[in-house]
Amino acid sequence: MQTIFIMVKCNLGKAYEVADEAVLGIEQVSEVYSTSGQYDLLVKCYLAAGEDIGRFVTDKMQTLPGVKETFTLVAYKAFS
């Protein structure tokens, strides 16, 4: 299992629509947070081991209506 975080910049007025579409329409999306700052949303995703991260981001996230830009972070280890 791979954990990635995708920071999403949305077109004006589209953040809530993008968040709803991501959480309801993409099974790998675990959580979506609204954020302040340069990006509008922080999306936490769990991908299967070996799943192509670049293909997931470009095919699933960047094609959502209202998405303007993305920035992807790969998580290596979760601490609790």
Secondary structure, 3 states (H helix, E strand, C coil): CEEEEEEEEECCCCHHHHHHHHHHHCCCEEEEEECCCCCCEEEEEEECCCCCHHHHHHHHHCCCCCEEEEEEEEECCCCC
